[in-house]
Amino acid sequence: MDLNPPAAIAASAPWAILTEVKPIARDTRLYSLKLDSPLPFAAGQFVNLTIPGASPRPERSYSIWSDPLEPSRLEFAIKLFPGGQASEYLRDVPIGTRIKLAGPYGRFGLREPEPDDGVIWMLATSTGLAPFHSMLSVAARRGDPRRFRLLFGCRDVGDVFATDLLDALGGQLDFQYTVCLSQPATDQPAPAFDLRTGRLTAFLPELVAADRYYLCGNGAMIAEARDHFKAAGADRKRIHFEKYW
């Protein structure tokens, strides 16, 4: 997981108990952990979970899905990949398992509002949605008046998740989202959300100097989007990103 700017220093290395695992998409599950002691964090940060037997190192980094309002309970939206060391462990990990954490890390979070702020653009692929869910939850709770727009890239409808939560955020913020499917199946029913067919990067917004751009997820998407905005003349200080792979 790459950061821009560099990661913050870990505050502690607590333990947590796995309390719930809920499927939210075809290969994606929401993991809920109850911590032995509160772990204050900022929306957009991530922690390292220790995966027994994983090599060459046992830690795996996951962005926090949940709202910092509850520092004793953390949630993670995790996509499981066949054969992945962490994925195979997490696929069958029993409820009640104790898991070691390290963190929080990172500075990938919403910048404070500025008088001339334009649209806050959030570009996410797959579970790159996680830090944005945390950020938007905080923004909704605080009554943030800014305009938020999300482009959410998935392979097909079976990979899409959390649209009910995104719909609810639309009732609390000036927020809209569009789902971009790179490989939609022809036999899937029409979804109830705003949909585009094609890779997320085919629908990048035109550059506006006052806008901010937050990118999270697939490294190829981030590289293409950054190149697009830089070529258009974007101020690099208004582009924020975190790569998952």
C-alpha positions in Angstrom: 0.0 0.0 0.0 1.7 3.2 -1.2 1.0 6.5 0.4 1.0 10.2 -0.6 2.2 11.8 1.6 4.3 9.2 3.6 2.8 7.1 6.3 2.5 8.3 9.9 4.2 6.4 12.7 2.1 3.6 14.2 0.5 4.6 17.5 0.3 1.1 19.0 0.0 -2.6 18.2 -3.3 -3.7 19.9 -5.3 -7.0 19.6 -8.8 -7.4 18.4 -11.5 -10.1 18.3 -13.2 -11.0 15.1 -17.0 -10.5 15.8 -18.7 -10.7 12.4 -18.0 -11.6 8.8 -20.6 -10.5 6.2 -20.5 -11.1 2.5 -21.1 -7.8 0.6 -20.2 -8.8 -2.9 -19.1 -11.9 -4.9 -15.6 -12.1 -3.5 -15.8 -9.3 -0.9 -16.6 -9.5 2.8 -17.0 -7.0 5.6 -14.9 -8.0 8.7 -15.8 -6.5 12.0 -13.3 -6.5 14.9 -13.7 -5.5 18.5 -10.5 -4.1 20.0 -9.2 -4.8 23.5 -8.6 -1.0 23.8 -9.7 1.9 21.7 -7.5 2.7 18.7 -8.1 6.4 17.7 -7.7 6.9 13.9 -8.5 9.4 11.2 -10.8 8.6 8.3 -8.7 7.3 5.4 -6.0 5.6 7.5 -5.2 1.9 7.4 -3.8 -0.7 9.8 -1.7 -3.9 9.4 -3.4 -7.2 10.3 -1.1 -10.1 11.2 -1.8 -13.1 9.1 -0.4 -16.3 10.7 1.9 -18.2 8.3 2.0 -15.5 5.6 5.4 -14.8 4.0 7.7 -13.2 3.4 6.1 -11.0 6.1 2.9 -11.7 8.1 1.4 -8.2 8.0 -1.2 -7.2 5.4 -2.5 -3.6 5.1 -6.2 -2.8 5.0 -7.9 0.6 4.9 -10.5 1.1 7.7 -14.0 1.1 6.4 -15.7 2.3 9.6 -16.3 5.7 11.2 -13.6 7.0 13.6 -16.5 7.8 16.0 -16.2 4.2 17.2 -12.4 3.6 17.9 -13.1 0.3 19.8 -14.6 -1.3 16.7 -13.0 -1.5 13.3 -14.5 -2.7 10.0 -12.6 -3.7 6.8 -14.0 -4.4 3.3 -11.7 -7.1 2.0 -11.6 -8.7 -1.4 -10.6 -12.4 -1.3 -8.3 -13.7 -4.1 -8.0 -17.4 -4.8 -4.6 -18.6 -3.6 -3.7 -15.5 -1.7 -2.1 -16.2 1.7 -4.2 -13.6 3.5 -7.3 -14.3 1.5 -7.2 -18.1 2.2 -6.7 -17.4 5.9 -9.5 -14.8 6.0 -11.9 -16.9 4.0 -12.3 -19.4 6.8 -11.1 -17.5 9.9 -13.5 -18.4 12.8 -15.5 -15.8 14.7 -13.8 -15.2 18.0 -10.3 -15.3 16.6 -7.9 -12.9 18.1 -6.0 -10.8 15.5 -3.0 -8.6 16.1 -3.1 -5.1 14.6 -0.5 -2.4 14.0 -1.2 1.2 13.3 -3.0 3.4 12.4 -0.9 4.5 9.5 -1.2 7.1 6.7 -2.3 10.6 5.8 -4.8 9.7 3.0 -7.7 11.8 4.3 -9.9 14.8 3.4 -8.1 18.1 3.6 -9.7 20.8 5.6 -12.2 22.9 3.7 -10.9 25.9 1.9 -13.0 29.0 0.8 -12.5 28.3 -2.9 -12.9 24.5 -2.8 -14.7 23.0 -5.8 -15.9 19.5 -6.2 -14.2 16.7 -4.1 -13.7 13.9 -6.6 -13.2 10.4 -5.2 -12.1 7.7 -7.6 -12.2 4.1 -6.3 -11.8 0.6 -7.7 -13.1 -2.3 -5.7 -12.3 -2.1 -2.0 -10.5 1.2 -2.7 -14.0 2.4 -1.7 -13.1 1.7 2.0 -11.3 4.9 3.0 -13.9 7.0 1.1 -16.7 5.3 3.1 -15.0 6.3 6.3 -14.3 9.9 5.0 -17.9 10.4 3.8 -19.3 9.1 7.0 -17.4 11.7 8.9 -18.3 14.4 6.4 -22.0 13.5 6.8 -21.8 13.5 10.5 -20.2 17.0 10.5 -22.6 18.5 7.9 -19.8 19.1 5.4 -21.2 21.5 2.8 -18.8 20.6 0.0 -19.8 18.8 -3.2 -18.7 15.1 -3.2 -18.6 13.0 -6.4 -17.6 9.4 -6.5 -16.6 7.2 -9.5 -16.7 3.6 -8.3 -15.0 1.1 -10.7 -15.9 -2.7 -10.6 -15.7 -5.6 -13.0 -19.4 -6.3 -13.2 -22.6 -6.0 -11.1 -21.5 -9.0 -8.9 -18.5 -7.0 -7.6 -20.6 -3.9 -6.7 -21.3 -3.4 -3.0 -22.5 -0.8 -0.5 -24.8 1.1 -2.8 -27.4 1.2 -0.1 -24.9 3.0 2.1 -23.9 5.3 -0.7 -27.6 6.1 -1.4 -28.1 7.0 2.3 -25.1 9.3 2.2 -26.7 11.1 -0.7 -29.5 12.1 1.7 -27.0 13.7 4.1 -24.4 15.3 1.8 -24.2 17.0 -1.6 -23.1 13.6 -2.9 -23.5 11.6 -6.1 -21.9 8.4 -7.3 -21.5 6.6 -10.6 -20.6 2.9 -11.0 -18.3 2.0 -13.9 -18.3 -1.6 -15.0 -15.3 -2.7 -17.0 -16.7 -6.2 -17.9 -20.4 -6.1 -17.5 -22.3 -9.3 -18.2 -25.1 -9.1 -20.8 -27.5 -11.2 -18.8 -27.4 -9.2 -15.6 -30.5 -7.2 -14.6 -30.4 -3.4 -14.9 -29.1 -1.9 -11.6 -30.9 0.8 -9.7 -27.8 3.1 -9.6 -26.1 5.4 -12.1 -24.1 3.1 -14.4 -21.5 3.5 -17.0 -20.0 0.7 -19.1 -16.3 0.9 -19.4 -13.2 1.4 -17.2 -13.4 4.1 -14.6 -10.6 6.1 -16.4 -12.9 6.4 -19.5 -15.1 8.8 -17.4 -12.6 11.0 -15.7 -13.9 14.6 -15.1 -12.5 17.6 -16.9 -10.0 19.4 -14.8 -11.2 22.3 -12.7 -8.5 24.2 -10.8 -10.6 24.4 -7.6 -11.4 20.7 -7.5 -9.6 18.1 -5.5 -9.0 14.5 -6.7 -8.6 11.5 -4.3 -7.6 8.2 -5.9 -7.6 4.8 -4.2 -7.4 1.2 -5.5 -5.8 -0.4 -8.5 -2.3 1.0 -9.2 -2.9 1.1 -13.0 -6.1 3.2 -12.5 -4.2 5.6 -10.2 -1.3 6.0 -12.6 -3.6 6.7 -15.6 -5.8 9.1 -13.6 -2.8 11.0 -12.3 -1.2 11.3 -15.7 -4.6 12.5 -17.1 -4.9 15.3 -14.5 -1.2 16.3 -14.6 -1.3 16.5 -18.4 -4.3 18.8 -18.0 -2.3 21.1 -15.8 -3.6 20.0 -12.3 -1.8 21.3 -9.2 -0.1 18.2 -7.8 -1.0 19.3 -4.3 -4.7 18.8 -5.2 -4.2 15.1 -6.2 -4.1 12.6 -3.4 -3.7 8.9 -3.8 -3.2 5.5 -2.2 -2.4 2.4 -4.2 -3.5 -1.1 -3.1 -1.6 -3.2 -5.6 
